[in-house]
Amino acid sequence: MLAFALVNQALVIRGHNPLPFTENEVGQAASMVITAAASLWAWWKNNSFTQAAITADEQLHKEG
C-alpha cells in the first residue's frame, strides 16, 4: 500500500494521471500474493524432499 501511495504521489507531482488502480484493488492484489506465498510455504514445509527426510518419515510411520 505504501509503494502504491508513493508512486501515485510521485505521478501527481509530475503532472501525470494517477495510477489506474483503486486502493481496494491494490489491497486485493496484495492479499492474493500473501495468500499464495503462505500456501507455497505451507506446502514446502509439509513435504519431504531429501532422502534423509523421506527416510525419517518412513521411520515415523512405522513407529506410529
Secondary structure as UniProt FT lines:
FT   HELIX           2..13
FT   TURN            14..15
FT   HELIX           23..45
FT   HELIX           51..63
//
